[in-house]
Every structure is written in structure tokens, then in C-alpha cells.
């Protein structure tokens, strides 16, 4: 489909008018796919990143987009802006809780993923949105005490041969000072993969902050892959500090039996029961359905034990994740909101960690903990009888590319109708990529907060990992937290256009 035709048929007249074809972005240098994509030999940034970080920190929200646009026009690169944005966030915004104002940091990777999937000429828009989000969160942080990442206690940093165990001991004992010193030692001497193996396990250790801990682990490392590992130390310090947040629980969790910690403590023993060769399991649709049913009505214990049973029965991990992904989608359909949408973003992060971890015990824990958390994301929501595997396609009034315009219009007010029409569109051979591209562009136009970017980036990435027919149903469920063409425009496009002098 030609780009102009796609815009006309998928976004609707109102959305298209607000978009103005984003032509003003042509005043900025295009970001090529090669520049935005991870390229190990090209991740080194401008050596003087500090001035750009300070520009973001010290410029007012009203002026910052203009100032950054000016720097870009003078040669500042995409990676430099992304690095400065991440570093400004971890230095100025307290990662406790890992959510609320801290979404300004969590959303950096999501904005980058949105950029990767955009045309070259439009890749700056999600990053400008994230810069604006940082300024909003920075102001909130100032109101709440003006937290800042403190200098390293150099005398406490352990030697390279002691840093790993020192960090593990500190995390196990919820010792903040010791963990901060030890993560510095690891950042300076250990490899990224070794550190990731440790941290992704602590990300799923407890259910405090509804999955944001694992989300921060995955998103921070994914951003570091792009901006360069030489920026790792402050990011990892912020991450370790956030992972130790007790979120209102008094006393040391290591010395108590608290609800948020119980699934992990049980599963330390449960995962030992998983058979050798479990990674060689075969795809099993019946296994997926069995776990999906448990997610609907079972407890955390039920879903954990069933996952172990299914893996021992020879069900492939991919079929387990099919159930976790579509289970998250069904939770969103049942009860749209903050709790249920994080079932999707948490599963996205855990699946990323599962694919990148190499230690089998860690991988067992990740998949079993993901299953254990699903009933917790269900919370106390009433069962409305909505079943993602029973969703029936609905007839579209139009066909072909024009069907997308009808779907996006329904998302604004009739989400169940939109979901059923998405299923019909895809079953009829509709272009899933065109649907995803249209959804993403409406986030640019209509998005209101970080969850719009976090959720859309997660689900539009995850759809590629599901097997048919779950893939189509998962994408249909996503409309319950996407933006429709009838939603009001945000102000960012206008502000960015003004910054470009358009």
C-alpha cells in the first residue's frame, strides 16, 4: 500500500488533519534504520554527553524541545539524544516506586522501539515525546523532595573477584548501601550478560509494583544496548536501588513472610522439579488452553504448579508463553485498566529476559514466575465471561484497506466491536503490519501518557512471537488499550512543529 493511501484509509480525516502528514519533521535530519538499530561497532556516543544531559535537566519544559531541535540541526545524533535522555532520568528521578513519575525512564526504550518501527523521517517524534515526559516527571520529583542519585562511596566498592557475591548477598538481604557499592564493582569489571543474568532474576522476585521491576530490568538493558555500555554504571545503580523498593512493607522482607514474596519462595523449590531437556518440548495447543483456563480462575500456586507439570509433560516453552500472552490480553478485555495492562508489559519484559538469559535455572524461574503473577494481575476483577478464545469475528461494512479506518474509529468508543472486526480483518488475510503501523501512528497523535507507548510497543513487538491462531486473537485484544481515530489529539505534535519553526 502506498504511504499516502495508507494514511488516508487508516487514520481517518480528523486524524489526518491533526497529523498534517508530519511534514514539519523533514526539517530534522532523517534517522536511518541503520542508525536507530543496534549496531555493536557504532554504539559509541559523543564523548561530551554531560552538556546534553545538563541541557535536558536545566531547560524549561516550554523551551526544551526548541533547544534539542537546535542541537539536532547542528549535528547532535539520535543516539546522543537517547543517551542523554536515559541518563538525565536516572540521575534526577527517584526509582521508588518504579512507576508513576519514573515512567519517564521506563518509557525510553518503548519510545525507541516506536522509532525503530517508524519511517525514517518520523523517528524523532517518539523521542521528543519522551523528552517532554521527562520534564513533566522531573517537575514532580522536585515537588516530592528533589531526589538525585548520590555520588558513589568509592571506599565501599568491592574488588572484582568479590563484587558478584557481594551484590547477591546484598540483594538477598535487602541491604541498599551494600548493593549500591557492589553493583558499581560489577559495572566496572563484569560483562553485561553476566550482570543481566543476576538482575533479571531479582526483577521477578516479588510482586511489589505490579511487575515494574522486571520491566525496568529489561528496558534499561535494552536501552544500554543502543546507547553504549560505558553509560551502564548510573543506570545499574538506579536499577538496583529500585529493585530493593519495599513499597510500603515495613521491616526487612528477607526476615519476614510477606505476600509479595511468597510466589518466588515457593517456586525456588518448584523449578527444581522441571525435567532435564525441558527446552526441547513440542508445541501443544491443548497445553496452552489448559494454562489459559488456570489463569482465569486459579491461584498463583495453581498456575505455577501447572506450568511445571506442562513443561514436564513435554509442552514447549513457546506454548506456555502463548498462554501467558493471550491470558494477559483476556485480562485486559475483562477489566481494562492499569493492573491488567501491566500483565502484558510484564510478560513482554519477562519473555525478553527468557530469550536472553542463558542459565537454565534462571530461565525456569522466569517462566514459572510469569505464570505465578498472572492471577495477581487478575486481582479482584469480576469475571465478565469474556473469553479470548471464544471471540467471534464481526462483519465489516467495508473491505480491504478501508476496513482499517472503520476499526480505528470503533476503538474510540466501541472496543469490543473493534476487537471482533480486527479478528475478521486478519482472518480474511488483512495486513497485520498495516494495522500495527496505523495503531502506532495514532499513539503519536493521540497518546496521553507513558502507558500508551509502553503498552503499544510491547504488544506490537510480542505479536511476532505468538503462534497462530493465538496471534490474531492477541492483536484483537490489544485494542482495549490502543488509541482510536476519534480520540482527541495531544499537544505534542503542535509543540514539536513549533520547535521546528514550521
C-alpha positions as CSV (number, residue, x, y, z in Angstrom):
1,X,0.0,0.0,0.0
2,X,1.4,3.4,-0.9
3,X,2.1,5.6,2.2
4,X,-0.4,8.4,1.2
5,X,-3.1,5.9,0.5
6,X,-2.4,4.2,3.8
7,X,-2.7,7.4,5.8
8,X,-6.0,8.3,4.0
9,X,-7.6,5.0,4.6
10,X,-6.4,4.1,8.1
11,X,-6.3,7.2,10.1
12,X,-9.5,9.0,9.1
13,X,-10.0,12.6,8.1
14,X,-9.8,14.0,11.6
15,X,-6.6,12.2,12.5
16,X,-5.1,13.1,9.1
17,X,-5.8,16.8,9.6
18,X,-4.2,16.7,13.0
19,X,-1.2,14.9,11.7
20,X,-0.5,17.4,8.9
21,X,1.4,14.4,7.4
22,X,4.2,15.2,9.9
23,X,5.9,17.1,7.1
24,X,7.5,19.5,9.6
25,X,9.7,16.7,10.7
26,X,11.6,17.0,7.4
27,X,13.3,20.0,8.9
28,X,15.3,17.5,11.1
29,X,17.8,15.1,9.6
30,X,16.3,11.7,8.9
31,X,17.2,8.9,11.3
32,X,18.1,5.9,9.2
33,X,17.2,2.4,10.2
34,X,20.9,1.6,10.5
35,X,21.5,4.5,13.0
36,X,18.5,3.6,15.2
37,X,19.1,-0.1,15.2
38,X,21.6,-1.8,17.5
39,X,25.0,-1.9,15.8
40,X,27.7,-3.1,18.2
41,X,30.5,-1.3,16.4
42,X,28.6,2.0,16.2
43,X,27.3,2.5,19.7
44,X,30.0,4.9,20.9
45,X,28.5,8.3,21.7
46,X,29.9,11.8,21.6
47,X,32.5,11.9,24.5
48,X,31.0,15.0,26.0
49,X,27.5,13.8,26.8
50,X,27.3,15.7,30.0
51,X,26.4,19.1,28.4
52,X,23.5,17.5,26.6
53,X,22.3,15.9,29.8
54,X,22.5,19.2,31.6
55,X,20.6,20.8,28.7
56,X,17.7,18.4,29.4
57,X,17.9,18.9,33.1
58,X,18.1,22.7,33.2
59,X,16.0,23.8,30.3
60,X,12.3,24.5,31.0
61,X,9.7,22.2,29.6
62,X,8.4,25.1,27.4
63,X,11.8,25.6,25.8
64,X,13.4,22.1,25.8
65,X,12.1,20.9,22.5
66,X,13.3,24.0,20.8
67,X,16.8,23.7,22.3
68,X,17.1,20.0,21.5
69,X,15.8,20.6,17.9
70,X,18.5,23.3,17.6
71,X,21.2,20.8,18.7
72,X,20.0,18.2,16.3
73,X,20.1,20.6,13.4
74,X,23.7,21.4,14.4
75,X,24.7,17.7,14.3
76,X,23.7,16.0,17.6
77,X,22.8,12.4,16.8
78,X,19.9,10.2,17.6
79,X,22.0,8.0,20.0
80,X,23.3,11.0,21.8
81,X,19.8,12.3,22.4
82,X,18.7,8.9,23.6
83,X,21.7,8.5,25.9
84,X,21.2,12.0,27.4
85,X,17.5,11.3,28.0
86,X,18.2,8.0,29.8
87,X,21.0,9.4,31.9
88,X,19.0,12.6,32.8
89,X,16.2,10.3,34.0
90,X,18.2,8.0,36.2
91,X,20.1,10.9,37.7
92,X,17.1,13.0,38.6
93,X,14.1,10.8,39.1
94,X,13.8,8.5,42.1
95,X,13.0,4.9,41.1
96,X,10.7,4.5,44.0
97,X,8.1,3.5,43.2
98,X,9.2,2.1,39.8
99,X,6.2,3.6,38.1
100,X,4.3,6.9,38.4
101,X,6.8,9.7,37.7
102,X,9.5,7.1,37.0
103,X,7.7,6.1,33.8
104,X,9.8,8.8,32.2
105,X,12.8,6.4,32.4
106,X,10.8,3.2,31.7
107,X,9.4,4.7,28.5
108,X,12.7,5.5,26.9
109,X,13.1,2.0,25.4
110,X,9.4,2.0,24.4
111,X,9.9,5.3,22.5
112,X,13.0,3.8,20.9
113,X,11.0,0.8,19.7
114,X,8.4,3.1,18.3
115,X,11.1,5.0,16.5
116,X,12.5,1.7,15.0
117,X,9.2,0.9,13.5
118,X,8.6,4.3,12.1
119,X,9.5,5.8,8.7
120,X,13.0,7.4,8.7
121,X,11.5,10.9,8.6
122,X,9.3,10.4,11.7
123,X,11.7,8.7,14.1
124,X,12.3,11.8,16.1
125,X,8.7,12.2,17.2
126,X,8.6,9.5,19.9
127,X,11.9,10.7,21.3
128,X,10.6,14.3,21.5
129,X,7.5,12.9,23.4
130,X,9.8,11.1,25.8
131,X,11.8,14.3,26.4
132,X,8.6,16.1,27.3
133,X,7.6,13.3,29.6
134,X,11.0,13.6,31.4
135,X,10.4,17.3,32.0
136,X,7.0,16.5,33.5
137,X,8.4,13.8,35.7
138,X,11.3,15.9,36.7
139,X,9.0,18.6,38.0
140,X,7.0,16.0,40.0
141,X,10.2,14.7,41.5
142,X,11.2,18.3,42.6
143,X,7.8,18.7,44.3
144,X,8.3,15.3,46.1
145,X,11.7,16.1,47.5
146,X,14.1,16.7,44.6
147,X,15.8,13.3,44.7
148,X,19.1,12.9,43.0
149,X,21.4,9.9,42.5
150,X,24.2,10.3,45.1
151,X,27.9,10.1,44.4
152,X,29.5,6.6,44.7
153,X,31.0,5.6,48.0
154,X,34.3,4.6,46.4
155,X,35.7,3.1,49.6
156,X,32.9,0.6,49.8
157,X,33.2,-0.7,46.2
158,X,34.4,-4.4,46.3
159,X,37.2,-5.8,44.2
160,X,36.4,-7.5,41.0
161,X,36.7,-11.0,42.5
162,X,34.3,-10.1,45.3
163,X,31.7,-8.0,43.6
164,X,29.4,-10.7,42.3
165,X,28.9,-12.4,45.6
166,X,28.8,-9.1,47.4
167,X,25.9,-8.0,45.2
168,X,24.0,-11.2,45.5
169,X,24.4,-11.2,49.3
170,X,23.2,-7.5,49.5
171,X,20.2,-8.1,47.3
172,X,19.2,-11.3,49.2
173,X,19.5,-9.3,52.5
174,X,17.8,-6.1,51.1
175,X,20.9,-4.1,52.0
176,X,20.7,-0.9,50.0
177,X,24.2,0.6,50.8
178,X,26.0,-2.7,50.1
179,X,24.0,-3.3,46.9
180,X,24.9,0.1,45.6
181,X,28.6,-0.4,46.2
182,X,28.6,-3.9,44.8
183,X,26.7,-3.0,41.6
184,X,29.4,-0.3,40.9
185,X,32.0,-3.0,41.2
186,X,30.1,-5.3,38.8
187,X,29.5,-2.4,36.3
188,X,33.2,-1.7,36.2
189,X,34.5,-5.2,35.9
190,X,31.9,-7.7,34.8
191,X,30.2,-8.2,31.4
192,X,26.7,-7.1,30.5
193,X,25.4,-10.6,30.1
194,X,26.7,-11.7,33.5
195,X,25.0,-8.8,35.2
196,X,21.8,-9.3,33.3
197,X,21.6,-12.9,34.4
198,X,21.6,-11.7,38.0
199,X,19.3,-8.7,37.7
200,X,16.5,-10.3,35.7
201,X,16.1,-12.9,38.4
202,X,15.7,-10.2,41.0
203,X,13.2,-8.4,38.7
204,X,10.7,-11.3,39.2
205,X,11.5,-11.9,42.8
206,X,8.5,-10.0,44.2
207,X,5.1,-8.6,43.0
208,X,5.6,-5.2,44.5
209,X,4.9,-2.5,41.9
210,X,2.9,-4.9,39.7
211,X,5.7,-6.1,37.5
212,X,7.6,-2.8,37.0
213,X,10.8,-4.2,38.5
214,X,11.3,-6.7,35.7
215,X,10.1,-4.1,33.2
216,X,12.9,-1.8,34.4
217,X,15.5,-4.6,34.1
218,X,14.6,-5.4,30.5
219,X,14.1,-1.8,29.4
220,X,17.3,-0.5,31.0
221,X,19.4,-3.1,29.4
222,X,17.7,-2.7,26.0
223,X,18.5,1.0,26.1
224,X,22.1,0.4,27.1
225,X,22.5,-1.9,24.1
226,X,21.8,1.1,21.9
227,X,23.4,4.0,23.8
228,X,26.6,2.1,24.9
229,X,27.7,0.0,27.9
230,X,30.0,2.8,29.0
231,X,26.9,4.5,30.4
232,X,25.9,1.5,32.5
233,X,27.1,2.5,35.9
234,X,24.5,5.1,36.8
235,X,21.8,3.1,35.1
236,X,22.6,0.0,37.1
237,X,22.8,1.9,40.3
238,X,19.3,3.3,39.8
239,X,18.1,-0.2,38.8
240,X,19.5,-1.9,41.9
241,X,18.0,0.9,44.1
242,X,14.6,0.4,42.5
243,X,14.7,-3.4,42.8
244,X,15.1,-3.0,46.6
245,X,12.0,-0.9,47.0
246,X,9.7,-2.4,49.6
247,X,6.7,-0.4,48.5
248,X,5.2,0.2,51.9
249,X,6.2,-3.0,53.6
250,X,7.8,-2.3,56.9
251,X,10.9,-4.2,58.0
252,X,13.3,-6.3,56.0
253,X,11.5,-8.7,53.6
254,X,14.4,-11.2,54.0
255,X,13.3,-11.7,57.6
256,X,9.5,-11.8,57.0
257,X,6.9,-13.9,55.2
258,X,5.2,-11.2,53.1
259,X,2.6,-11.9,50.4
260,X,4.6,-10.2,47.6
261,X,7.5,-12.6,48.2
262,X,5.7,-15.9,48.5
263,X,5.4,-17.0,44.9
264,X,9.1,-16.7,44.4
265,X,10.0,-18.6,47.6
266,X,7.7,-21.4,46.6
267,X,9.0,-21.5,43.1
268,X,12.6,-21.7,44.1
269,X,11.7,-25.3,45.0
270,X,9.1,-25.9,42.3
271,X,11.5,-25.2,39.4
272,X,13.9,-27.9,40.7
273,X,11.2,-30.4,39.7
274,X,11.4,-29.4,36.0
275,X,12.8,-32.2,33.9
276,X,16.1,-32.2,32.0
277,X,15.6,-31.4,28.4
278,X,12.5,-29.2,29.0
279,X,13.6,-26.7,26.4
280,X,13.1,-29.4,23.8
281,X,9.3,-29.6,24.3
282,X,6.9,-29.6,21.4
283,X,4.2,-27.0,20.6
284,X,1.0,-28.1,22.3
285,X,-2.3,-26.1,21.8
286,X,-4.0,-28.2,24.4
287,X,-1.3,-27.2,26.9
288,X,-1.9,-23.5,26.0
289,X,-5.6,-23.8,26.6
290,X,-5.1,-25.6,29.9
291,X,-2.9,-22.9,31.3
292,X,-5.2,-20.2,29.9
293,X,-8.1,-21.7,31.9
294,X,-5.9,-21.7,35.1
295,X,-5.1,-18.0,34.6
296,X,-8.8,-17.2,34.5
297,X,-9.8,-18.9,37.8
298,X,-6.7,-20.4,39.5
299,X,-4.4,-19.1,42.2
300,X,-0.7,-18.2,41.9
301,X,0.1,-21.6,43.3
302,X,-2.2,-23.3,40.6
303,X,-0.6,-21.5,37.7
304,X,3.0,-22.2,39.0
305,X,2.4,-25.9,39.6
306,X,0.6,-26.3,36.3
307,X,3.4,-24.7,34.4
308,X,5.9,-27.1,35.9
309,X,3.6,-30.0,35.1
310,X,3.2,-28.9,31.5
311,X,6.9,-28.5,30.9
312,X,7.5,-31.9,32.4
313,X,4.8,-33.3,30.1
314,X,6.8,-32.1,27.1
315,X,4.9,-28.9,26.3
316,X,7.2,-26.3,24.6
317,X,8.0,-23.1,26.5
318,X,6.6,-21.2,23.4
319,X,3.2,-22.8,24.1
320,X,3.4,-21.7,27.7
321,X,4.2,-18.2,26.6
322,X,1.3,-18.3,24.2
323,X,-1.0,-18.8,27.2
324,X,0.7,-16.0,29.1
325,X,0.4,-13.5,26.3
326,X,-3.2,-14.3,25.4
327,X,-4.1,-14.6,29.1
328,X,-2.8,-11.1,29.6
329,X,-4.9,-10.0,26.6
330,X,-8.0,-11.6,28.1
331,X,-7.4,-9.9,31.4
332,X,-7.4,-6.6,29.6
333,X,-10.6,-7.4,27.8
334,X,-12.2,-8.4,31.0
335,X,-11.2,-5.3,33.0
336,X,-9.3,-2.6,31.1
337,X,-7.1,-0.6,33.4
338,X,-3.7,-0.2,34.9
339,X,-3.4,-3.5,36.6
340,X,-4.5,-5.6,33.6
341,X,-2.4,-3.8,31.1
342,X,0.7,-4.5,33.1
343,X,0.1,-8.2,32.7
344,X,1.1,-7.5,29.0
345,X,4.0,-5.2,29.6
346,X,5.4,-7.5,32.4
347,X,5.1,-10.6,30.2
348,X,6.8,-8.7,27.4
349,X,9.7,-7.9,29.7
350,X,9.9,-11.5,31.1
351,X,9.8,-13.0,27.7
352,X,12.7,-10.8,26.6
353,X,14.7,-11.9,29.7
354,X,13.8,-15.5,29.0
355,X,15.1,-15.2,25.4
356,X,18.4,-13.5,26.6
357,X,19.2,-15.4,29.7
358,X,21.5,-18.5,29.3
359,X,21.3,-20.0,32.8
360,X,18.7,-22.8,32.8
361,X,17.7,-22.2,36.4
362,X,17.1,-18.5,35.7
363,X,15.0,-19.4,32.7
364,X,12.9,-21.8,34.6
365,X,12.3,-19.2,37.3
366,X,11.3,-16.6,34.7
367,X,8.7,-18.6,33.0
368,X,7.2,-20.1,36.2
369,X,7.2,-16.6,38.0
370,X,5.4,-15.1,34.9
371,X,2.7,-17.8,35.3
372,X,2.5,-17.2,39.1
373,X,2.0,-13.5,38.6
374,X,-0.9,-13.8,36.2
375,X,-3.7,-14.4,38.8
376,X,-2.2,-11.4,40.7
377,X,-2.8,-9.2,37.7
378,X,-6.4,-10.5,37.7
379,X,-6.8,-9.1,41.1
380,X,-10.4,-8.8,42.4
381,X,-11.9,-8.1,39.0
382,X,-15.3,-9.6,38.3
383,X,-15.4,-12.3,35.7
384,X,-17.5,-10.9,32.9
385,X,-17.5,-14.1,30.9
386,X,-15.3,-12.7,28.2
387,X,-13.1,-15.4,26.6
388,X,-10.4,-14.6,24.1
389,X,-10.6,-18.0,22.5
390,X,-14.3,-17.6,22.0
391,X,-14.2,-14.2,20.4
392,X,-16.2,-14.2,17.2
393,X,-15.3,-12.1,14.2
394,X,-17.7,-9.3,13.3
395,X,-18.6,-8.2,9.8
396,X,-17.0,-5.1,8.4
397,X,-19.0,-2.6,6.5
398,X,-16.1,-2.1,4.0
399,X,-13.3,-4.3,2.8
400,X,-9.7,-4.1,2.0
401,X,-7.6,-1.2,3.3
402,X,-10.7,0.8,4.1
403,X,-11.6,-1.7,6.8
404,X,-8.8,-0.2,9.0
405,X,-10.4,3.2,9.1
406,X,-13.6,1.5,10.4
407,X,-11.6,-0.4,13.0
408,X,-9.8,2.7,14.3
409,X,-13.0,4.6,14.5
410,X,-14.6,1.9,16.6
411,X,-11.6,1.8,19.0
412,X,-12.6,5.3,20.2
413,X,-16.0,4.1,21.6
414,X,-16.8,0.5,20.8
415,X,-13.8,-1.5,21.7
416,X,-15.4,-4.9,21.7
417,X,-16.7,-4.3,18.2
418,X,-13.3,-3.1,17.2
419,X,-11.7,-6.3,18.6
420,X,-14.1,-8.5,16.7
421,X,-13.5,-6.6,13.5
422,X,-9.7,-6.9,13.9
423,X,-10.2,-10.7,14.1
424,X,-12.4,-10.6,10.9
425,X,-9.9,-8.4,9.1
426,X,-6.9,-10.7,10.0
427,X,-8.8,-13.9,9.3
428,X,-9.6,-12.5,5.8
429,X,-5.9,-12.0,5.1
430,X,-5.7,-8.4,6.2
431,X,-2.2,-6.8,6.6
432,X,-1.2,-7.1,10.2
433,X,1.7,-4.7,9.7
434,X,-0.6,-2.0,8.3
435,X,-2.8,-2.4,11.3
436,X,0.2,-2.1,13.6
437,X,1.6,0.9,11.7
438,X,-1.8,2.7,12.0
439,X,-2.1,1.9,15.7
440,X,1.4,3.2,16.3
441,X,0.9,6.5,14.4
442,X,-2.3,7.1,16.4
443,X,-0.2,6.8,19.6
444,X,2.0,9.6,18.2
445,X,-1.1,11.7,17.6
446,X,-3.4,10.8,20.5
447,X,-1.2,9.3,23.2
448,X,-1.6,10.8,26.6
449,X,0.8,9.1,29.0
450,X,3.7,6.6,29.1
451,X,1.4,3.6,29.2
452,X,0.3,4.4,25.7
453,X,3.9,3.9,24.5
454,X,4.8,1.1,26.8
455,X,1.8,-1.0,26.0
456,X,1.7,-0.4,22.3
457,X,5.4,-1.1,21.9
458,X,5.2,-4.3,24.0
459,X,2.1,-5.8,22.2
460,X,3.2,-4.8,18.7
461,X,6.5,-6.5,19.4
462,X,5.1,-9.6,21.1
463,X,2.6,-10.4,18.3
464,X,5.5,-11.8,16.3
465,X,6.3,-14.4,19.0
466,X,2.9,-16.0,19.2
467,X,1.7,-18.9,17.1
468,X,-1.4,-19.0,15.0
469,X,-4.3,-18.7,15.8
470,X,-3.4,-17.0,19.1
471,X,-1.5,-14.2,17.2
472,X,-4.7,-12.9,15.7
473,X,-6.7,-13.0,18.9
474,X,-3.9,-11.4,20.9
475,X,-3.8,-8.5,18.4
476,X,-7.6,-8.2,18.6
477,X,-7.4,-7.9,22.4
478,X,-4.8,-5.1,22.2
479,X,-7.5,-2.6,21.0
480,X,-8.7,-2.4,24.6
481,X,-5.7,-0.2,25.4
482,X,-4.9,1.4,22.0
483,X,-6.0,4.8,20.7
484,X,-8.7,5.3,18.2
485,X,-9.0,7.9,15.4
486,X,-11.9,9.6,17.3
487,X,-9.7,10.4,20.4
488,X,-8.6,13.9,20.9
489,X,-5.2,14.9,19.6
490,X,-2.4,15.6,22.1
491,X,-0.4,18.8,22.1
492,X,3.0,17.4,21.4
493,X,2.8,17.4,17.6
494,X,1.9,21.1,17.7
495,X,4.8,21.8,20.1
496,X,7.2,19.8,18.0
497,X,6.1,21.6,14.8
498,X,6.6,24.9,16.6
499,X,10.1,23.8,17.7
500,X,10.9,23.0,14.0
501,X,9.8,26.5,13.0
502,X,7.0,25.0,10.9
